[in-house]
Amino acid sequence: LSMCIDFPVYLLKSASRVLFVKDSTISAFPHHLIVEGGQRKFVGELKPSANILSSEFLMMENFTDNLPSNFSMSFWSPIDSSNGKNDIALQTVFSYIEESLIKFGFQIDKGLYPANPLCSDVNIVCAHGASSIKNEPRFGINTDTGTEHLEDLRKIIGRGRLLVLMVCHSGEMDSSRYDNAVHSLIKKYIRAGYSSIIAPMWALPIEIFSIWMPAFLECLHKGCYVADALFNANMAVKGAYADPTAWAC
């Protein structure tokens, strides 16, 4: 899917970043796949971009201090073999990113639930999700008998500044005609005080993370804005997997 927005070419060329405030009627549309009218390219491959859920959220959370130079980092994924679940997909993802997590000094928790809710400046969560997650906030882990749902997200995610959800569909949004609101898991954490959230709008191709994670963390540790670090990592993925389903998710 793509949508053509006729940005003046000079405006897009002079901009450092593109911030979208999407009307509820197009809330479900991925902002990275909006097409710039002049060059006929996706905005997500031209400039760092972000979806500002509302001007209220922007004023409330994004005019605060940047990440400190020695920002703290935590990671959780329920892959400890001692819990008897043995989720091969999550274990594979972890094998792709473990080196980067260790290199940059993450606190790593692999229990079914973390010992304590993640409360670092940067928190990364890796679990299964589903398209229903925007209305039913829960994570999943695959077992021999099916998917086990982890319902109490308060035990997993505490406070922080940047939340990275390596959880399929966790960035999906949908508007409802009944309550005139946009439904999304990420609104919950913006309201809880996070300034930025990175979350996929569809199912994640797990192969991208061996490329995406080191590129993202390297840029973040150089003091880049989150949107710039995200763009840098996405373009690194695009160099190996040109399809937008890989780099734009």
C-alpha angles and dihedrals in degrees: 000000000000138000126210115227112179100224113179102254093226090054094052092045093053096044120096093201138004119228119192128203101190123206113240091250091065097031091115092056115100108244092212089064098054106119122231106229100221103048095025091227132127112267087226091067095045105048141006104269140182139187111237104203091207140342086246091061091045093054093041100050114012101059091067129099120301121245110294116250091251097042117174122241134201133181131192133184125156096236105118103132090216090073089067095232100108099192103190095191094054091044089053092051090050091051088056095053105027094096092053093046091052093043093055095042104250122175101236125206120181101173125122084258122010116259087246131006111275107264106166127120088256117034123184122192124190118189141114123286138178138211089262092063093098089065100025108043105208141118128224143214124197118236135176089267098045138278118337113206123222102209105175103074090172087075090056110037123043129165126318145129105248122032121191112193111198086186122121115250093000091129095052118124132191134180123226125213090205100061100016091233138122112242117214138141091226093063087066091061097040087056089048090060107270112142096201136021128188113199135153121248093209141016112316120236099225094209092074096068098076085063102031102049101053092043092050097046094044091055094043091053090053088063098260122157112259092247090052093048089049092050091049091052093045092052090049088056091046089058089063102027112031095184112103090225086073106037101030100049 
